[in-house]
Amino acid sequence: MAGAADRFRQRTASRQQGALEHALEFHTLEALLEGHFAVRSVENLNAFQWLGFAEQKLLAFTSGAVFHDDDSRLDRARDCLLYFPDDVWLYNIACQWRRIAEEQAFVGRAGQVGDDLGSRIIAARLVRDVMERLSERIVEQGGAIVSYLGDGILASFGAVVPSTTAAADALRAADAVIAAADRWAGDRQAKGLSPLSVGLAVASGRVVFGAVGDGERLEFTVIGDAVNFAAKLEKHNKDEKTRALVDANTYALAERQGYVPPAVRERRTGRPVGGVAEPIDVVVLAK
């Protein structure tokens, strides 16, 4: 113990005698770009350069406050690097869906040869990747992921941050999720694999939100009739033989908030929904 104490005192004395480090770094804009992205300018970036940028690097470079930028060069660079161009973003998404489709068959194959653990690991990884892809579509439209329920997602709009377009944002997110699921299903069918279906429902109303739990664990959640109604409406997809539903009142609210549907939607009136006292009118978002 004495030897360890002596070494500690020596290191402490050495630090006290050395130069002070204030944790300040000075970089030119070109050096900063090179350190993050291996480029010295954001002008005329090509697709291959964009594909080499990690999303975390873009977030790190463009987040945080700027206190002084005389010639606005840093602001212009940050604006340029806010996110991938549409063609690069679509390519990245397509690659992720293709990888998911290619690995899907391995779940059953691993189980057939008795590799139960391998089958579970692959299945869990695929579910995580699918959830990530679908969650991105929700967040892009202003939604907040409340929780992951097995292979399901509970999302809220306008609860965490008040919004005057919450219903419209929710339907736009639903359209984006449906489109992403359709692309994945089409890719699987092209490979001769059975497509997997994604079901969802949208409802609106007052909710209570906040952190619940005990002294050991807290988690954010939303509680209310609208949450329960959305869950019942999602289950009702089986009775209607649909994949996505919204009640007519929420749909009308979304239209008043500026939502423009991508196609004419079918309306079904007086539908009995399990657990709901009165028949309701629904609008079919996807069959």
Secondary structure, DSSP 8 states (H G I E B T S, - for coil): -HHHHHHHHHHHHHHHHS----------HHHHHHHHHS-S--TT--HHHHHTS-HHHHHHHH-S-----TTSHHHHHHHHTSS--HHHHHHHHHHHHHHHHHHHHHHHHHHHTT-HHHHHHHHHHHHHHHHHHHHHHHHHTT-EEEEEETTEEEEESSSSS--SSHHHHHHHHHHHHHHHHHHHHHHHHHTT-------EEE-----EEEEEE-SS-EEEEEESHHHHHHHHHHHTHHHHT-SEEEEHHHHHHHHHTT---SS--EEEEEE--TT-SS-EEEEEEE-
